Amino acid sequence: MRPLAIVQHDRFDGPSYFATWLTDHGLGFELFRLFDGDRLPADLRGFAGLCLLGGPMSANDALPYYPQLLQLTHEAVQTRTPVIGHCLGGQWLSRALGGTVQAAEHLEIGWSLLEPVHPQAADWFGPEPLQLFQWHGESFSIPPGATPLLTGVHCANQAYVVDGMHLGMQFHCEVDLPKLHCWLELGAEEMRSSHSPGVQQADALLPTLASDTARSQRIADRIYARWAQGLAG
């Protein structure tokens, strides 16, 4: 099978558990570290799927590589090359498909309880409410033609699917312990200074961080396995 193309916007927001899952399942990938000067591919003919990671920038910014990323995202949807978007990646996919990205109802940092809003959610996430990690101040609209899958208390639009294969998520199901410890250190002041009801503090997160992350990764296993069903050869 051809490798996946993974787009990494920010030094501190790599593929983490997604890369672990791909390696464990014998799926190759090429990582495009845009913050480090990598150039995006001219097209996706050499790739089986497209992963869009998160980052502190906005999908509404005018970054120099955004036009090429828009072209690749459109190509993926038109050629039925599966796209999976994590946080900023989910926002970017929505914007590329005619949706909007705007300030979220509340800043979200920490574990968030999410509930299904459509029967198709069970196929991706299982039938029960679930907790997944959040770190975002903006959110996406559900783009035209997409099916909403999950909702949350502090941010309504949490996941959607397009054509049964392109998945946009507001949360970070790719987190592992090294990433979370890094984020909690780097974002300590943002957390302390926030009065948002969607923000949890580090001292509340740390005691159960390992078990909560293991639970999140079991959910991620299901998400990634379902998404990988659509990968091109």
N, C-alpha and C positions, 0 to 999 in steps of 0.2 A: 504494500500500500504506500502511496505517496505520503510524505510527512504533512503535519499540520503547520500552518503559519500562526505564530503567537506574537501579538503586538504588545510590547511592554512600553508604556509611556514614561514611567517613573522608576527611579533607582530602587525605591523601597516598596514597590508593588509588583513583584515578580510572579511567575506562575505557581510557585509553591506547591501545594498539594495537587493541583491539576497536573503539573509536570511529573510528580510522583505517580499519580494514577496512570498517566499515559505510558510511562516507562514500565510500570508493573504489568501493563496489558500489551506490551510489545508494539506500541504506537510511537512512531518517530515524530519529531517536531523541529522546526527551525525558529529560533527566538530572535525577533527584531527589536533590539534595544535602542529605541529612538532617542532616548535621553543621552545616549552615548555616541550618537552620530550614525547609527545604522540607517540604511536607506530601505524603504519598503520595496517589495518586488514590483515589477512592472505589471504583472497580472498573476492570477491564481492557477494557471494551468499546471503548475508543478506541485499543487497542494490539494490535500483531501478535505481540508476544513480550515476555518478561520476563527481564532480566539482573540477577543479584544479584552485586555485587562483594564484595571482601574488606574487612578491617579488623582492628584489634587487639582489638576486643571479642569476647565469646563468644556463640555461638548460644544458650547457656543463661542469658544475662543477662536481666534484667527491664527492658529499655529501653521507653520509653513508646510507641514506634511499632511494637513487635514484634507486638501483637495484630492491627493492620491489615495488616502485612506477611504474617502467617500467613494471614489471610483472602484476600489477593491470591494467595498461592502456591497455596492450595487451589483458588481459582477457576481459576487457570491450568491446573492439572492436570485439573480436571473438565471444562474447556471445550477441552482440547487446544490451549492456547496455549503454545507452547514456552518452557521455562525453561532458562536456562544459568546455573550457579553457579560462580563462581571462588573457591576457598579458603573463606573464611567463607561465601560464597554456596552452595558445595557442602555445607557443614556444615548451613547453614540449611535447604536443600532436604531433606536427609536427615531432619532433626528434624521438619520439617513433614509428612513422609510416614511418620512412626512410627519412624524410626531414632533413634540416640543420638549425642551428641557428648561426647567425653571427652578426657583428656590423651593425646597421641600417645605412641607407643612411645619416640620420640626427637624432640627439637626438630630441625626441618629448616630450614636456611638455605643457599641456593645451588642449584646444578644437581644434579638427582637422576635417576639412570638408572631408567626405568620399563619394565616388561614387560607384554605382554598376558596376560590370564588367561581370555579368552573369544573365540571366533571373531568376535563382533560388534565387537571392538576394532579390527580391520582397517578396518572401514567408517568409523570415526571418526578413527583415528590412523595408519593404515597398518599393514603387517604386521611391522615391525621394532621392536626396543627403541628408546626415545627418551629424550632428556634435556630436562627442563623445570624451570623455576625454582620454588623452594619458599621460603616463609617462614611457618611455623606451628608452634604448640605444642600444638594440639588436632587431633583427627581425627574423622571420621564413621564410623559403622557403615553397612553397605550396607542401605538401608531395605527393608522388605517389598515384594516384587514387583519390585525393581530387579535389573538384570543387572550384576555387577561387570565392569569392563573392563580396569583396569590395577592393577598392584601395584608396590611399591618395597621396597628393602632395609630402610630405616629407618622406613617407615610402610606398612603392608600395603594399606590401602584408599585408592586414588588416584583412581579414577574409576568412575562407574556411569551407567547410562541407564535411564530409566523410560518404558515405552510407546513405545520407539524414538525419542523426541523430547526428553525432559527430561534434560539432562546435568548431573551434579554432578561437579566436579573439585576435588581437594585442592591442586593446583598453580596457578601464575599464568601461563597462556599469553598473557595480555594485556600482559605487560611490554614496555616499550620502553626505550631507553637513558636518557632523562630520569628515568623512574620508578626505574630501578635505581640510578642515581647518587644520587638523593635517598634511597632506602632505605639504601644502603650508608653514607651519611653519618649519617643519623638513627639507624641501628641499630648503629653501630660498637662501642659499649660492650657491647651484648647479644652481639655476635659474639665479641668478645675474651674475655668472661667465661664463655662457654659451653664445657663439656667434652663436649658431645654429639658422637657420631661422625657425625651428620647435618649438622653445621655446618661450612661452609667459610669461610675468612677472606678479607677484602677483598683482601689482597695477592695471593692465589691467583686471585681472580675477575677482577680488573681487566685483566690483560694480554690476555685473550681475550674480554672482555665484549662487544665489538662483534660479533665473528664468532659467538659463542655466542647472542647475542640475535637476530641475523639468522637463524640456524638455527631458533631457537624460533619466530620469526614465520612461517617456512615451515610449521611444524607447525600453528601457529594458523590459518593460511590454510585448511588442510584441515579442522580442527575447525569453524571458523566456517561454512565453505561447507556442510558436512554438516548442521550445526544449522539453518542458514537454509533448508534444503529443507523444513522443517516449518512455516515461518512462515505465519500466517493472512494473508488478503488485507487 
